[in-house]
Amino acid sequence: MDLPISTYALLFPAVSLLFLSYTNRFLHLSALIRKLHTEWEGNHEDLLILQISNLRQRLELIRLMQLLGALSLLLSVFGMLLKIFGADEIAHYSFIGALVLMFGSLFGLTKEIWISGGALRILLKDIEKEVKK
C-alpha cells in the first residue's frame, strides 16, 4: 500500500490538540495537589490521602500519555523523512508505529478520565457518610 506523504502529516493536528488538552489536565491537577498539600499540613485527614493517591495515579498517566504522544509524532516525522528519501516500506512501518503509540496515548486518556471520576466518588462517599450520621 502506497501512502502519500500527506497521510503521515495527519497526526500533526491531532497531537497538538492532545498536548494542549494533556497540558491543561496536568496544570489543573498540579494546582489541585498544591491545594490538597496545604490542607494536609493543616489536618491529616484520611480523605486527603485517598485523593492524593488518586491524583498521583492521574499524574503518572498524563506523563505517559504525553510521552506516547511525543513518540508518536517523532515516528510520524521519521516516516515522512523516510518517505522523502524513498524508503517507502520502512516509512510505512514507522507510520504504523506512530499510530500504535497514538492509540496508547488515547487509551491512557480514557483510563485517566475514568480515574478522575474516582476522585469525585471519594468525595461523594464522604458526603454520604456525613448525611447518614
C-alpha positions as CSV (number, residue, x, y, z in Angstrom):
1,M,0.0,0.0,0.0
2,D,1.4,3.3,-1.0
3,L,0.6,6.2,1.4
4,P,1.1,9.8,0.2
5,I,3.3,11.9,2.4
6,S,0.2,13.9,3.5
7,T,-1.1,10.8,5.3
8,Y,1.9,10.9,7.6
9,A,1.2,14.5,8.4
10,L,-2.3,13.7,9.6
11,L,-1.1,13.1,13.1
12,F,0.3,16.7,13.5
13,P,-3.0,18.5,14.2
14,A,-4.2,15.6,16.5
15,V,-1.1,15.6,18.5
16,S,-1.0,19.4,19.0
17,L,-4.6,19.3,20.2
18,L,-3.9,16.4,22.5
19,F,-0.9,18.1,24.0
20,L,-3.0,21.2,24.7
21,S,-5.6,19.0,26.4
22,Y,-2.9,17.0,28.3
23,T,-1.1,20.1,29.5
24,N,-4.4,21.7,30.7
25,R,-5.2,18.5,32.7
26,F,-1.6,18.5,34.1
27,L,-1.8,22.1,35.2
28,H,-5.2,21.6,36.8
29,L,-4.0,18.6,38.7
30,S,-0.9,20.5,39.8
31,A,-3.0,23.3,41.3
32,L,-5.3,20.8,43.0
33,I,-2.3,18.9,44.5
34,R,-0.9,22.2,45.9
35,K,-4.2,23.0,47.5
36,L,-4.5,19.5,49.0
37,H,-1.0,19.8,50.3
38,T,-1.9,23.0,52.1
39,E,-5.0,21.2,53.6
40,W,-2.9,18.2,54.6
41,E,-0.5,20.5,56.5
42,G,-3.5,21.8,58.4
43,N,-5.1,18.4,59.2
44,H,-4.1,14.9,58.3
45,E,-7.5,13.5,57.2
46,D,-7.8,10.1,55.6
47,L,-9.9,11.6,52.9
48,L,-7.0,13.7,51.7
49,I,-4.7,10.6,51.5
50,L,-7.2,8.9,49.2
51,Q,-7.5,12.0,47.0
52,I,-3.7,12.4,46.8
53,S,-3.3,8.8,45.8
54,N,-5.9,9.2,43.1
55,L,-4.1,12.4,41.8
56,R,-0.7,10.6,41.8
57,Q,-2.1,7.9,39.5
58,R,-3.6,10.5,37.2
59,L,-0.3,12.5,37.0
60,E,1.6,9.4,36.1
61,L,-0.9,8.6,33.4
62,I,-0.8,12.1,32.0
63,R,3.0,11.9,31.8
64,L,2.8,8.6,30.0
65,M,0.1,10.0,27.6
66,Q,2.4,12.9,26.8
67,L,5.4,10.6,26.2
68,L,3.5,8.3,23.9
69,G,2.0,11.3,22.0
70,A,5.5,12.8,21.6
71,L,7.0,9.5,20.4
72,S,4.0,9.1,18.0
73,L,4.8,12.5,16.5
74,L,8.5,11.6,16.2
75,L,7.8,8.4,14.4
76,S,5.4,10.2,12.1
77,V,8.1,12.8,11.2
78,F,10.7,10.0,10.8
79,G,8.2,8.2,8.5
80,M,7.9,11.4,6.4
81,L,11.6,11.7,6.1
82,L,11.9,8.1,5.1
83,K,9.2,8.6,2.5
84,I,11.0,11.7,1.1
85,F,14.2,9.6,0.8
86,G,12.4,6.7,-0.9
87,A,12.4,4.2,1.9
88,D,8.7,3.6,1.5
89,E,8.4,0.2,3.3
90,I,10.3,1.4,6.4
91,A,8.2,4.6,6.3
92,H,5.1,2.6,6.3
93,Y,6.1,0.7,9.4
94,S,7.2,3.9,11.0
95,F,3.7,5.3,10.5
96,I,2.1,2.1,11.8
97,G,4.3,2.5,14.9
98,A,3.1,6.1,15.2
99,L,-0.5,5.1,15.1
100,V,0.1,2.4,17.7
101,L,1.7,4.9,20.0
102,M,-1.1,7.4,19.4
103,F,-3.6,4.6,20.3
104,G,-1.7,4.0,23.6
105,S,-1.8,7.7,24.3
106,L,-5.6,7.8,23.7
107,F,-6.1,4.7,25.8
108,G,-4.2,6.4,28.6
109,L,-6.6,9.3,28.3
110,T,-9.6,7.2,28.6
111,K,-8.2,5.5,31.7
112,E,-7.3,8.9,33.2
113,I,-10.8,10.1,32.6
114,W,-12.2,7.0,34.3
115,I,-9.8,7.5,37.3
116,S,-10.8,11.2,37.6
117,G,-14.3,10.0,38.4
118,G,-12.8,8.1,41.3
119,A,-11.8,11.4,43.0
120,L,-15.4,12.5,42.8
121,R,-16.6,9.2,44.1
122,I,-14.3,9.6,47.1
123,L,-15.9,13.0,47.9
124,L,-19.4,11.7,47.4
125,K,-18.8,8.8,49.8
126,D,-17.6,11.2,52.4
127,I,-20.7,13.4,52.0
128,E,-23.0,10.3,52.1
129,K,-21.2,9.2,55.3
130,E,-21.9,12.6,56.9
131,V,-25.5,12.6,55.8
132,K,-26.2,9.2,57.3
133,K,-25.0,10.4,60.7
